[in-house]
């Protein structure tokens, strides 16, 4: 068996082989699909190829994988021996990758299957469009601010009322043309966003896991798909704490010698977009009745609302692990609200509106039905609050024994 390390760049990759305790340079490989496949065809079926995670690492792994025993993608943040090397060349980097894997010290990255990769790409595209639309709104706001015009009194600056208000403001002609140009770009991005959300909704309609996640308060189709794309196969996480760590929502720990452990801010490792979506879902869950709101309020009373939102996001990650692992829905879900989420998803997928007909989400339109469901989950919120009322957040105090006191004297 031979271990081949590939230090990948955009145009080429440097290949080094580790065999029988010695390094052997294989030369440069052109990073074109046909040439890379020709290089992989020369390898033995028992070889293992090690690649550092880059933008094109997944595609390179897909080309090489059919010709070798295994393809490993290394986590670049944890391979610090390469990042901080005093003598650094492509050949040395490729050799270090092969040696680390041979010694069993290489931190690997999970390679998702093709459907998960496609979902990740679509979720990323949607996020990019949303950020571009937000940037355009901020540019228009800055134009107004530079001419001493107060903020828009309406909720949506680019909505119908907001645009009518914009047309009434007095700005120079060049600024007026700039605002109109930004609004046209905003509308074009809106059309692209509608197409991407239609494709995402169609994929979500066939995914029972996404529907199950949408039973959680604060989790809609967008958040559920973002979590599904980030997690992939949930069975690779043996326990919920590993999923929390994967999303970077666990606190950092510093401890040395006999001193106490210091717990700091969250690590923020893993996929930042999924973590941000969970925090947004936590803010929404904090406004909805239920045990999650009780948990948010309890943490907010001690640590403030921002820490409480991150703690609630961590709690959501634990709940998501249990729902996906056990194949169950959220225990305190509101059926009519969940039916409305599913109906909204069907409409985004291109379903026809049935006005005047009682559909699956009709119960949500009845106020008495909504109030009854709210009272039910409010009882669960009160039960959770009573259950944790006597908890000591700092833990039990350590009682010194007489022997320990004598030693300290």
For each residue, the residues with C-beta under 8 A, 3 or more apart:
1: 44 46 47 48 69
2: 17 18 19 43 44 46 47 48
3: 17 18 19 47 48 49 50 98 101 102
4: 15 16 17 18 26 43 47 48 49 50 68 98
5: 15 16 17 18 50 93 94 95 96 97 98 99 101
6: 13 14 15 29 49 50 51 52 60 94 97
7: 13 14 16 52 90 91 93 94 97
8: 13 31 51 52 54 56 57 60
9: 12 13 31 90
10: 31 56
11: 30 31
12: 9 28 29 30 31
13: 6 7 8 9 28 29 31 36 60 94
14: 6 7 27 28 29 90 91 93 94
15: 4 5 6 25 26 27 28 29 39 94
16: 4 5 7 23 24 25 26 91 94 95 97 98
17: 2 3 4 5 23 24 25 26 98
18: 2 3 4 5 21 22 23 24 95 98 99 102
19: 2 3 22 24
20:
21: 18
22: 18 19
23: 16 17 18 95 98 99
24: 16 17 18 19
25: 15 16 17 91
26: 4 15 16 17 29
27: 14 15
28: 12 13 14 15
29: 6 12 13 14 15 26 35 36 39
30: 11 12 35 36
31: 8 9 10 11 12 13 35 36 56 60
32: 35 36
33: 36 37 59 63
34: 37 38
35: 29 30 31 32 38 39
36: 13 29 30 31 32 33 39 40 60 63 64
37: 33 34 40 41 63 64 67
38: 34 35 41 42
39: 15 29 35 36 42 43
40: 36 37 43 49 63 64 66 67 68
41: 37 38 67
42: 38 39
43: 2 4 39 40 47 49 64 67 68
44: 1 2 47 68
45: 67 68 69
46: 1 2 68 69
47: 1 2 3 4 43 44 68 69
48: 1 2 3 4 68 69 70 71 72 101
49: 3 4 6 40 43 61 64 68 70 71 72
50: 3 4 5 6 72 74 97 98 100 101 106
51: 6 8 54 57 60 61 71 72 73 74 97
52: 6 7 8 57 73 74 76 79 82 93 97
53: 57 73 74 75 76 109
54: 8 51 57 76
55:
56: 8 10 31 59 60
57: 8 51 52 53 54 60 61 73
58: 61 62 73 111 117
59: 33 56 62 63
60: 6 8 13 31 36 51 56 57 63 64
61: 49 51 57 58 64 65 71 73 111
62: 58 59 65
63: 33 36 37 40 59 60 66
64: 36 37 40 43 49 60 61 67 68 71
65: 61 62 68 70 71
66: 40 63
67: 37 40 41 43 45 64
68: 4 40 43 44 45 46 47 48 49 64 65 71
69: 1 45 46 47 48
70: 48 49 65
71: 48 49 51 61 64 65 68 111
72: 48 49 50 51 101 106 108
73: 51 52 53 57 58 61 108 109 111
74: 50 51 52 53 78 79 97 100 101 106 107 108 109
75: 53 78 79 107 108 109
76: 52 53 54 79 82 83
77: 269
78: 74 75 107
79: 52 74 75 76 82 83 96 97 100 106 107
80: 83 84
81: 84 85 96 100
82: 52 76 79 85 88 93 96 97
83: 76 79 80
84: 80 81
85: 81 82 88 92 93 96
86:
87: 92
88: 82 85 92 93
89: 92 93
90: 7 9 14 93 94
91: 7 14 16 25 94 95
92: 85 87 88 89 95 96
93: 5 7 14 52 82 85 88 89 90 96 97
94: 5 6 7 13 14 15 16 90 91 97 98
95: 5 16 18 23 91 92 98 99
96: 5 79 81 82 85 92 93 99 100
97: 5 6 7 16 50 51 52 74 79 82 93 94 100 101 106
98: 3 4 5 16 17 18 23 50 94 95 101 102
99: 5 18 23 95 96 102 103
100: 50 74 79 81 96 97 103 105 106
101: 3 5 48 50 72 74 97 98 104 106
102: 3 18 98 99
103: 99 100 106
104: 101
105: 100
106: 50 72 74 79 97 100 101 103
107: 74 75 78 79
108: 72 73 74 75
109: 53 73 74 75
110: 232 236
111: 58 61 71 73
112: 116 117 120 232 233
113: 116 117 232 233
114: 117 118
115: 118 119
116: 112 113 119 120 229 232 233
117: 58 112 113 114 120 121
118: 114 115 121 122
119: 115 116 122 123 203 225 228 229
120: 112 116 117 123 124 229 230
121: 117 118 124 125
122: 118 119 125 126 196 199 200 203 229
123: 119 120 126 127 200 225 226 229 273
124: 120 121 127 128 273
125: 121 122 128 129 196
126: 122 123 129 130 193 196 197 200 222
127: 123 124 130 131 273
128: 124 125 131 132
129: 125 126 132 133 189 192 193 196
130: 126 127 133 134 193
131: 127 128 134 135
132: 128 129 135 136 189
133: 129 130 136 137 158 186 189 190 193
134: 130 131 137 138
135: 131 132 138 139
136: 132 133 139 140 158 182 185 186 189
137: 133 134 140 141 157 158 186
138: 134 135 141 142
139: 135 136 142 143 182
140: 136 137 143 144 157 158 166 179 182 183
141: 137 138 144 145 151 152 157
142: 138 139 145 146
143: 139 140 146 147 171 175 178 179
144: 140 141 147 149 150 151 152 169 171
145: 141 142 148 149
146: 142 143
147: 143 144 170 171 172 175
148: 145
149: 144 145 169 171
150: 144
151: 141 144
152: 141 144 157 162 165 166
153: 165
154: 157 159 161 162 165
155: 159 162
156: 159 161 162
157: 137 140 141 152 154 162 166
158: 133 136 137 140 162 163 183 186
159: 154 155 156 162 163
160: 163 164
161: 154 156 164 165
162: 152 154 155 156 157 158 159 165 166
163: 158 159 160 166 167 183
164: 160 161 167 168
165: 152 153 154 161 162 168 169
166: 140 152 157 162 163 169 179
167: 163 164
168: 164 165
169: 144 149 165 166
170: 147
171: 143 144 147 149 175 176 179
172: 147 175 176
173: 176 177
174: 177 178
175: 143 147 171 172 178 179
176: 171 172 173 179 180
177: 173 174 180 181
178: 143 174 175 181 182
179: 140 143 166 171 175 176 182 183
180: 176 177 183 184
181: 177 178 184 185
182: 136 139 140 178 179 185 186
183: 140 158 163 179 180 186 187
184: 180 181 187 188
185: 136 181 182 188 189
186: 133 136 137 158 182 183 189 190
187: 183 184 190 191
188: 184 185 191 192
189: 129 132 133 136 185 186 192 193
190: 133 186 187 193 194
191: 187 188 194 195
192: 129 188 189 195 196
193: 126 129 130 133 189 190 196 197
194: 190 191 197 198
195: 191 192 198 199
196: 122 125 126 129 192 193 199 200
197: 126 193 194 200 201 348
198: 194 195 201 202 348 349 350
199: 122 195 196 202 203
200: 122 123 126 196 197 203 204 221 222 225 348
201: 197 198 204 205 221 345 346 348 349 350
202: 198 199 205 206 349 350
203: 119 122 199 200 206 207 225
204: 200 201 207 210 211 221 224 225 345 349
205: 201 202 345 346 349
206: 202 203
207: 203 204 210 211 228
208: 211 212
209: 212 213 228 324
210: 204 207 213 214 221 224 225 228
211: 204 207 208 214 215 224 342
212: 208 209 215 323 324 327 328 329 330
213: 209 210 216 219 223 224 227 228 320 323 324
214: 210 211 219 220 221 224 338 341 342 345
215: 211 212 219 323 329 330 333 338
216: 213 219 281 285 316 319 320 323 330 333
217: 284 285 288 290 292 330 332 333 334 337
218: 223 281 282 283 284 285 286 287 288 292 316
219: 213 214 215 216 223 224 227 281 285 316
220: 214 223 224 341 344
221: 200 201 204 210 214 224 225 341 344 345 348
222: 126 200 225 226 277
223: 213 218 219 220 226 227 277 278 280 281
224: 204 210 211 213 214 219 220 221 227 228
225: 119 123 200 203 204 210 221 222 228 229
226: 123 222 223 229 230 273 274 277
227: 213 219 223 224 230 231 274 277 278 320
228: 119 207 209 210 213 224 225 231 232
229: 116 119 120 122 123 225 226 232 274
230: 120 226 227 247 270 271 273 274
231: 227 228 234 237 243 246 274 320 324
232: 110 112 113 116 228 229 236
233: 112 113 116 236
234: 231 237 243 321 324 325
235: 325
236: 110 232 233
237: 231 234 240 242 243 246 321
238: 242
239: 242 243 321
240: 237 243 244 317 318 321 322
241: 244 245 250
242: 237 238 239 245 246
243: 231 234 237 239 240 246 247 317 318 320 321
244: 240 241 247 249 250 314 317 318
245: 241 242 248 249 250 267 269 270
246: 231 237 242 243 269 270
247: 230 243 244 270 271 274 275 278 317
248: 245 266 267 268 269 270 272 275
249: 244 245 266 267 275 278 310 313 314 317
250: 241 244 245 266 267 314
251: 263 264 265 266 267
252: 263 264 265 266 267
253: 261 262 263 264
254: 261 262 264
255: 259 260 261 262
256: 259
257:
258:
259: 255 256
260: 255
261: 253 254 255
262: 253 254 255
263: 251 252 253
264: 251 252 253 254
265: 251 252 268
266: 248 249 250 251 252 310 314
267: 245 248 249 250 251 252
268: 248 265 272 275
269: 77 245 246 248
270: 230 245 246 247 248 274 275
271: 230 247 274 275
272: 248 268 275 276
273: 123 124 127 226 230 276 277
274: 226 227 229 230 231 247 270 271 277 278
275: 247 248 249 268 270 271 272 278 279 313
276: 272 273 279 280
277: 222 223 226 227 273 274 280 281
278: 223 227 247 249 274 275 281 282 313 316 317
279: 275 276 282 283 309 310 313
280: 223 276 277 283 284
281: 216 218 219 223 277 278 284 285 313 316
282: 218 278 279 285 286 292 296 309 310 312 313 315 316
283: 218 279 280 286 287 309
284: 217 218 280 281 287 288
285: 216 217 218 219 281 282 288 290 292 293 296 312 316
286: 218 282 283 292 293 296 297 308 309 312
287: 218 283 284 293
288: 217 218 284 285 292 293 377
289: 293 374 377 378 381
290: 217 285 293 294 332 377 378 380 381
291: 294 295 332 380 381 383 384
292: 217 218 282 285 286 288 295 296 312 315 316
293: 285 286 287 288 289 290 296 297 381
294: 290 291 297 298 381 382 384 385 388
295: 291 292 298 299 311 312 315 384
296: 282 285 286 292 293 299 300 308 309 311 312
297: 286 293 294 300 301 308 385
298: 294 295 301 302 385 388
299: 295 296 302 303 307 308 311 312
300: 296 297 303 304 305 307 308
301: 297 298
302: 298 299 393
303: 299 300 307 308 311
304: 300 307 308
305: 300 308 309
306: 309 310
307: 299 300 303 304 310 311
308: 286 296 297 299 300 303 304 305 311 312
309: 279 282 283 286 296 305 306 312 313
310: 249 266 279 282 306 307 313 314
311: 295 296 299 303 307 308 314 315
312: 282 285 286 292 295 296 299 308 309 315 316
313: 249 275 278 279 281 282 309 310 316 317
314: 244 249 250 266 310 311 317 318
315: 282 292 295 311 312 318 319
316: 216 218 219 278 281 282 285 292 312 313 319 320
317: 240 243 244 247 249 278 313 314 320 321
318: 240 243 244 314 315 321 322
319: 216 315 316 322 323 330
320: 213 216 227 231 243 316 317 323 324
321: 234 237 239 240 243 317 318 324 325
322: 240 318 319 325 326 328
323: 212 213 215 216 319 320 326 327 328 329 330
324: 209 212 213 231 234 320 321 327
325: 234 235 321 322
326: 322 323
327: 212 323 324
328: 212 322 323 331
329: 212 215 323 333
330: 212 215 216 217 319 323 333
331: 328
332: 217 290 291 377 380
333: 215 216 217 329 330 337 338
334: 217 337 338 373 374 377
335: 338 339 363 373
336: 339 340 361 363 364 366 369 370 373
337: 217 333 334 340 341 364 370 373
338: 214 215 333 334 335 341 342
339: 335 336 342 343 360 361 363 364
340: 336 337 343 344 361 364
341: 214 220 221 337 338 344 345
342: 211 214 338 339 345 346 360 361
343: 339 340 346 347 359 360 361
344: 220 221 340 341 347 348
345: 201 204 205 214 221 341 342 348 349
346: 201 205 342 343 349 351
347: 343 344 350 351 353
348: 197 198 200 201 221 344 345
349: 198 201 202 204 205 345 346
350: 198 201 202 347
351: 346 347
352:
353: 347
354: 357 359
355:
356:
357: 354
358: 362
359: 343 354 362
360: 339 342 343
361: 336 339 340 342 343 364 365
362: 358 359 365 366
363: 335 336 339 366 369
364: 336 337 339 340 361 369 370
365: 361 362
366: 336 362 363 369 370
367: 370 371
368: 371 372
369: 336 363 364 366 372 373
370: 336 337 364 366 367 373 374
371: 367 368 374 375
372: 368 369 375 376
373: 334 335 336 337 369 370 376 377
374: 289 334 370 371 377 378
375: 371 372 378 379
376: 372 373 379 380
377: 288 289 290 332 334 373 374 380 381
378: 289 290 374 375 381 382
379: 375 376 382 383
380: 290 291 332 376 377 383 384
381: 289 290 291 293 294 377 378 384 385
382: 294 378 379 385 386
383: 291 379 380 386 387
384: 291 294 295 380 381 387 388
385: 294 297 298 381 382 388 389
386: 382 383 389
387: 383 384
388: 294 298 384 385 391
389: 385 386
390:
391: 388
392: 395 396
393: 302
394:
395: 392
396: 392
397:
398:
399:
400: 404 405 408
401: 404 405
402: 405 406
403: 406 407
404: 400 401 407 408
405: 400 401 402 408 409
406: 402 403 409
407: 403 404
408: 400 404 405
409: 405 406
